[in-house]
Each structure stands twice: as structure tokens, then as C-alpha cells.
Amino acid sequence: MEREILEILLDCGSMDTSVLVDIDSDIIEEAVRELKDEGIELNFPNLYYECARIALNRVGLTEDDAEIDCNYVCAAIYLEGHKNKAEKLEGMGFTVYY
């Protein structure tokens, strides 16, 4: 039931929500607050992007250091190098290609 509500709120499917449930909940909460504070629509691509941006910041990287793909089921972070930071991002629940 909770996933169905999440799918409705984010206008996405069950495979998309499975991407989000892997992400640390404190990152999700911070991302939702940021989006709401900035008046940005709460949907899957916006939420994933904000989560990835927050996670990158937490490991000491910027958006310039990575490419964030918010395309639903294929959502991932792409890095050149930074293997140790990539592993930290993976520990936070993100799919990372490096």
C-alpha cells in the first residue's frame, strides 16, 4: 500500500520506487525538504536528482564531478575515477558507474 501511494505521489511506477527505497532515508528526507523549500515539483526525476546531489556533497564531490541520470529505472550516478567515493555512494543506496 505504501509503495502504491508513493507511486501516485511521484507519478512513477513500482520499479522506480524500488530505486528510491534503496537510498538512505535521511537523504530522502533532506531532498524532499529542499524541493519543497525551493518550490520544485515533487516527482521521481527531481527527487532522485536532489538525493544524488546531496549524496555527492556528503562524499566531497560536486555536480561537476559526476553525471546524474534521473531516468527512472536507469537512475544512476556516473563518475570518472573516485573509486573510494563511488563505494561510499553505493553504500548510501545509489547505483554508481565509474
C-alpha positions, 0 to 999 in steps of 0.5 A, a space after each residue: 500500500 505504501 509503495 502504491 501511494 508513493 507511486 501516485 505521489 511521484 507519478 512513477 511506477 513500482 520499479 522506480 520506487 524500488 530505486 528510491 527505497 534503496 537510498 538512505 532515508 535521511 537523504 530522502 528526507 533532506 531532498 524532499 525538504 529542499 524541493 519543497 523549500 525551493 518550490 520544485 515539483 515533487 516527482 521521481 526525476 527531481 527527487 532522485 536528482 536532489 538525493 544524488 546531489 546531496 549524496 555527492 556533497 556528503 562524499 566531497 564531490 560536486 555536480 561537476 564531478 559526476 553525471 546524474 541520470 534521473 531516468 527512472 529505472 536507469 537512475 544512476 550516478 556516473 563518475 570518472 575515477 573516485 573509486 573510494 567515493 563511488 563505494 561510499 555512494 553505493 553504500 548510501 543506496 545509489 547505483 554508481 558507474 565509474 
